[in-house]
Amino acid sequence: MKEVVAMSRPRSGPTVALRLLAADLRARREAAGLTIESSASALGVHPMTLSRLELARTAPRRATVSHLLRLYGTPEPEMEKVLTSLEEARRPGWWHPYRDIIPDYFAALIDLESAARLIRTYAPGVVPELLQTPRYARVLLELRYPRAAAEEIDRRLGLLKERQQQTVAHGRGPVQLWALIEEAVLDRVIGDRGVMAEQLAHLDSFTRQRGAVTVQVVPSGAGQHPLLLSGSADIMRYAHHKFRDRLIVRGLHPETVTVTENQDAVLAYLEALDTTAILASPPTTHLRTGENYPVTDTGQKLDP
């Protein structure tokens, strides 16, 4: 089923957190052997009310969740954990201060990204956003938003830095990121020599540590692989087994983004990522840095 990302709730709270809570309550009800009708009767509400709660169409009150957890026989320590997740689901997302520059579809993507536990990404053209250095990112932001004032670019750069901090945090964040980057991305000059040297050194730092970020480069000489038929793509995985993986495929225009949980599509990309990862360099392979960066954007050799 394809998601309509614009239907997320970017202003009122993290939708994924609410959906994870709803999935957890549904799983607990089913494990207790109760139907929606019997649970709703015990709660004193219409079955449709409980159905909307389990579909994450409404944020329940704390008292309602407490009553349901007791009905489902949830141990006291687990109850407190679920109630804490309820408060997180009702809280505005961290990106709320940037709402003036975030359209609904992008807020939904940030929501999915921030709640993920694992992100696998394929980068055929540029370095993935979560691994971009500020100067590299600024050049691309100015390219994407050519009419934006400097203040707006600064705001968008600030948003990106916060996204990185909330997810990968220099390899120490809560999200595991596994990036497959085409070698051509490293050869393409974005900005100038200094920008590229800094960006390459940043990527290389992840090959020297065992953290939450894995970087593999797909050599140009590796030949054909299934991801050549794709553009930039991400697969996001979540902690709760009831919340399916999401596939995100991006296009040129900011709003040409497809988000789907269709399992055939997700599995096709997972298989392609696995196949391509075998052809890529091992995660511990050091990247070349600015000292031996090959050519400028004019095709001339760089000075050492």
DONU-374704 format. One record per residue (C-alpha): residue in one letter; z, x negated, y. Coordinates in steps of 0.02 Angstrom, whole numbers, always signed. Example, Ala and Ser with C-alpha at 12.3 -4.5 7.8 and 13.67 -1.06 7.14 Angstrom:
{"A"; {+390; -615; -225}}
{"S"; {+357; -684; -53}}
//
This chain:
{"M"; {+0; +0; +0}}
{"K"; {-48; -69; +169}}
{"E"; {+86; -70; +303}}
{"V"; {+57; -15; +481}}
{"V"; {+152; -152; +568}}
{"A"; {+156; -62; +735}}
{"M"; {+275; +66; +660}}
{"S"; {+417; -60; +652}}
{"R"; {+566; -37; +768}}
{"P"; {+561; -195; +875}}
{"R"; {+676; -128; +1010}}
{"S"; {+816; -48; +907}}
{"G"; {+848; -169; +767}}
{"P"; {+778; -273; +624}}
{"T"; {+681; -151; +515}}
{"V"; {+681; -266; +364}}
{"A"; {+871; -275; +367}}
{"L"; {+878; -85; +367}}
{"R"; {+754; -74; +225}}
{"L"; {+850; -203; +124}}
{"L"; {+1008; -100; +149}}
{"A"; {+916; +58; +96}}
{"A"; {+849; -29; -60}}
{"D"; {+1023; -89; -103}}
{"L"; {+1099; +86; -88}}
{"R"; {+959; +161; -193}}
{"A"; {+985; +28; -329}}
{"R"; {+1173; +62; -331}}
{"R"; {+1145; +249; -348}}
{"E"; {+1024; +226; -491}}
{"A"; {+1143; +103; -578}}
{"A"; {+1281; +235; -564}}
{"G"; {+1167; +360; -652}}
{"L"; {+1165; +481; -505}}
{"T"; {+1022; +580; -433}}
{"I"; {+986; +604; -248}}
{"E"; {+1033; +787; -268}}
{"S"; {+1203; +754; -348}}
{"S"; {+1244; +615; -225}}
{"A"; {+1195; +722; -77}}
{"S"; {+1302; +865; -144}}
{"A"; {+1453; +751; -161}}
{"L"; {+1422; +688; +15}}
{"G"; {+1400; +865; +82}}
{"V"; {+1226; +838; +153}}
{"H"; {+1050; +899; +115}}
{"P"; {+956; +793; -14}}
{"M"; {+823; +758; +118}}
{"T"; {+955; +672; +224}}
{"L"; {+996; +551; +84}}
{"S"; {+812; +529; +44}}
{"R"; {+777; +477; +224}}
{"L"; {+921; +353; +214}}
{"E"; {+850; +274; +55}}
{"L"; {+678; +263; +135}}
{"A"; {+753; +171; +285}}
{"R"; {+694; +307; +404}}
{"T"; {+864; +320; +483}}
{"A"; {+1011; +202; +509}}
{"P"; {+1165; +280; +425}}
{"R"; {+1339; +285; +496}}
{"R"; {+1473; +168; +427}}
{"A"; {+1573; +316; +361}}
{"T"; {+1422; +381; +266}}
{"V"; {+1389; +214; +183}}
{"S"; {+1573; +192; +140}}
{"H"; {+1575; +363; +56}}
{"L"; {+1418; +324; -44}}
{"L"; {+1483; +155; -100}}
{"R"; {+1643; +234; -165}}
{"L"; {+1541; +368; -252}}
{"Y"; {+1436; +233; -336}}
{"G"; {+1590; +139; -396}}
{"T"; {+1561; -15; -289}}
{"P"; {+1701; -146; -298}}
{"E"; {+1797; -172; -136}}
{"P"; {+1732; -350; -100}}
{"E"; {+1552; -290; -120}}
{"M"; {+1585; -141; -7}}
{"E"; {+1632; -253; +137}}
{"K"; {+1476; -358; +111}}
{"V"; {+1364; -203; +116}}
{"L"; {+1452; -136; +271}}
{"T"; {+1424; -303; +356}}
{"S"; {+1239; -290; +316}}
{"L"; {+1241; -115; +393}}
{"E"; {+1306; -186; +557}}
{"E"; {+1169; -317; +553}}
{"A"; {+1038; -182; +521}}
{"R"; {+1097; -82; +672}}
{"R"; {+1101; -234; +787}}
{"P"; {+948; -272; +896}}
{"G"; {+842; -414; +831}}
{"W"; {+866; -588; +906}}
{"W"; {+694; -570; +986}}
{"H"; {+751; -423; +1093}}
{"P"; {+759; -529; +1255}}
{"Y"; {+573; -567; +1233}}
{"R"; {+520; -384; +1219}}
{"D"; {+417; -397; +1378}}
{"I"; {+291; -513; +1292}}
{"I"; {+303; -446; +1113}}
{"P"; {+192; -300; +1063}}
{"D"; {+253; -191; +920}}
{"Y"; {+142; -270; +787}}
{"F"; {+209; -445; +829}}
{"A"; {+390; -386; +831}}
{"A"; {+361; -317; +656}}
{"L"; {+292; -486; +599}}
{"I"; {+440; -580; +673}}
{"D"; {+554; -455; +587}}
{"L"; {+473; -491; +418}}
{"E"; {+474; -678; +449}}
{"S"; {+657; -687; +503}}
{"A"; {+719; -588; +352}}
{"A"; {+619; -688; +223}}
{"R"; {+700; -811; +104}}
{"L"; {+537; -899; +59}}
{"I"; {+374; -914; +156}}
{"R"; {+221; -991; +75}}
{"T"; {+85; -1026; +201}}
{"Y"; {-94; -1089; +199}}
{"A"; {-159; -1174; +356}}
{"P"; {-348; -1205; +360}}
{"G"; {-371; -1228; +548}}
{"V"; {-212; -1279; +640}}
{"V"; {-34; -1327; +599}}
{"P"; {+71; -1174; +551}}
{"E"; {+166; -1104; +700}}
{"L"; {+337; -1134; +623}}
{"L"; {+296; -1320; +610}}
{"Q"; {+213; -1346; +779}}
{"T"; {+286; -1463; +909}}
{"P"; {+307; -1394; +1086}}
{"R"; {+159; -1489; +1162}}
{"Y"; {+43; -1447; +1018}}
{"A"; {+96; -1264; +1027}}
{"R"; {+71; -1257; +1216}}
{"V"; {-111; -1312; +1200}}
{"L"; {-144; -1174; +1073}}
{"L"; {-51; -1043; +1175}}
{"E"; {-157; -1085; +1328}}
{"L"; {-312; -1069; +1218}}
{"R"; {-257; -899; +1149}}
{"Y"; {-201; -832; +1319}}
{"P"; {-322; -911; +1443}}
{"R"; {-277; -791; +1585}}
{"A"; {-88; -808; +1566}}
{"A"; {+14; -886; +1706}}
{"A"; {+115; -1042; +1672}}
{"E"; {+275; -939; +1672}}
{"E"; {+208; -828; +1532}}
{"I"; {+156; -978; +1428}}
{"D"; {+331; -1049; +1450}}
{"R"; {+405; -884; +1389}}
{"R"; {+291; -881; +1237}}
{"L"; {+335; -1061; +1199}}
{"G"; {+519; -1016; +1213}}
{"L"; {+492; -874; +1090}}
{"L"; {+408; -992; +967}}
{"K"; {+550; -1118; +980}}
{"E"; {+675; -980; +944}}
{"R"; {+570; -920; +795}}
{"Q"; {+575; -1096; +725}}
{"Q"; {+763; -1109; +752}}
{"Q"; {+795; -941; +669}}
{"T"; {+692; -987; +515}}
{"V"; {+658; -1169; +471}}
{"A"; {+771; -1258; +597}}
{"H"; {+697; -1432; +566}}
{"G"; {+714; -1410; +378}}
{"R"; {+893; -1346; +383}}
{"G"; {+861; -1162; +412}}
{"P"; {+892; -1010; +302}}
{"V"; {+707; -990; +260}}
{"Q"; {+619; -1100; +133}}
{"L"; {+445; -1143; +197}}
{"W"; {+309; -1213; +84}}
{"A"; {+154; -1259; +184}}
{"L"; {-17; -1306; +118}}
{"I"; {-115; -1388; +259}}
{"E"; {-298; -1437; +250}}
{"E"; {-329; -1620; +291}}
{"A"; {-455; -1563; +422}}
{"V"; {-306; -1493; +521}}
{"L"; {-239; -1670; +539}}
{"D"; {-410; -1737; +593}}
{"R"; {-437; -1603; +727}}
{"V"; {-379; -1661; +898}}
{"I"; {-272; -1532; +985}}
{"G"; {-230; -1588; +1161}}
{"D"; {-239; -1777; +1162}}
{"R"; {-186; -1931; +1065}}
{"G"; {-4; -1915; +1116}}
{"V"; {+5; -1733; +1066}}
{"M"; {-70; -1769; +896}}
{"A"; {+37; -1922; +863}}
{"E"; {+194; -1821; +899}}
{"Q"; {+136; -1676; +791}}
{"L"; {+90; -1788; +644}}
{"A"; {+256; -1879; +654}}
{"H"; {+346; -1711; +652}}
{"L"; {+252; -1658; +495}}
{"D"; {+281; -1826; +414}}
{"S"; {+469; -1808; +441}}
{"F"; {+472; -1668; +312}}
{"T"; {+400; -1784; +179}}
{"R"; {+549; -1900; +203}}
{"Q"; {+688; -1775; +174}}
{"R"; {+734; -1649; +41}}
{"G"; {+763; -1494; +146}}
{"A"; {+701; -1317; +164}}
{"V"; {+525; -1369; +217}}
{"T"; {+391; -1430; +96}}
{"V"; {+227; -1496; +166}}
{"Q"; {+74; -1531; +59}}
{"V"; {-94; -1587; +125}}
{"V"; {-253; -1531; +37}}
{"P"; {-372; -1682; +43}}
{"S"; {-548; -1649; +106}}
{"G"; {-610; -1734; -52}}
{"A"; {-515; -1613; -164}}
{"G"; {-670; -1505; -175}}
{"Q"; {-675; -1319; -198}}
{"H"; {-520; -1210; -216}}
{"P"; {-494; -1021; -203}}
{"L"; {-409; -1026; -33}}
{"L"; {-572; -1087; +45}}
{"L"; {-622; -903; +42}}
{"S"; {-472; -859; +150}}
{"G"; {-415; -886; +327}}
{"S"; {-235; -920; +376}}
{"A"; {-117; -828; +258}}
{"D"; {+69; -810; +223}}
{"I"; {+167; -738; +79}}
{"M"; {+345; -689; +119}}
{"R"; {+479; -663; -13}}
{"Y"; {+647; -577; +11}}
{"A"; {+819; -587; -67}}
{"H"; {+826; -409; -135}}
{"H"; {+722; -380; -292}}
{"K"; {+681; -203; -234}}
{"F"; {+596; -269; -77}}
{"R"; {+422; -329; -124}}
{"D"; {+332; -485; -68}}
{"R"; {+223; -464; +87}}
{"L"; {+53; -542; +114}}
{"I"; {+3; -577; +295}}
{"V"; {-177; -623; +335}}
{"R"; {-217; -669; +515}}
{"G"; {-377; -659; +616}}
{"L"; {-442; -726; +782}}
{"H"; {-378; -584; +891}}
{"P"; {-188; -569; +901}}
{"E"; {-194; -391; +832}}
{"T"; {-312; -428; +687}}
{"V"; {-167; -449; +567}}
{"T"; {-158; -369; +395}}
{"V"; {+11; -344; +314}}
{"T"; {+16; -279; +136}}
{"E"; {+135; -266; -11}}
{"N"; {-7; -223; -131}}
{"Q"; {+38; -322; -286}}
{"D"; {-141; -359; -337}}
{"A"; {-172; -439; -167}}
{"V"; {-7; -533; -168}}
{"L"; {-35; -600; -344}}
{"A"; {-213; -654; -302}}
{"Y"; {-148; -758; -157}}
{"L"; {-1; -826; -257}}
{"E"; {-120; -886; -393}}
{"A"; {-234; -963; -262}}
{"L"; {-86; -1052; -180}}
{"D"; {-29; -1120; -348}}
{"T"; {-203; -1180; -393}}
{"T"; {-227; -1265; -225}}
{"A"; {-53; -1344; -228}}
{"I"; {-104; -1437; -387}}
{"L"; {-250; -1516; -291}}
{"A"; {-141; -1560; -141}}
{"S"; {-42; -1718; -114}}
{"P"; {+138; -1721; -181}}
{"P"; {+268; -1663; -53}}
{"T"; {+336; -1840; -38}}
{"T"; {+168; -1915; +14}}
{"H"; {+187; -1984; +190}}
{"L"; {+63; -1925; +321}}
{"R"; {-27; -2046; +435}}
{"T"; {+49; -2047; +607}}
{"G"; {-13; -2090; +781}}
{"E"; {-24; -2276; +744}}
{"N"; {-174; -2249; +630}}
{"Y"; {-240; -2084; +696}}
{"P"; {-429; -2094; +669}}
{"V"; {-534; -2026; +812}}
{"T"; {-525; -1941; +981}}
{"D"; {-608; -1777; +1022}}
{"T"; {-758; -1875; +1084}}
{"G"; {-779; -1958; +917}}
{"Q"; {-727; -2131; +979}}
{"K"; {-602; -2239; +886}}
{"L"; {-430; -2239; +962}}
{"D"; {-353; -2399; +1022}}
{"P"; {-205; -2458; +918}}
//
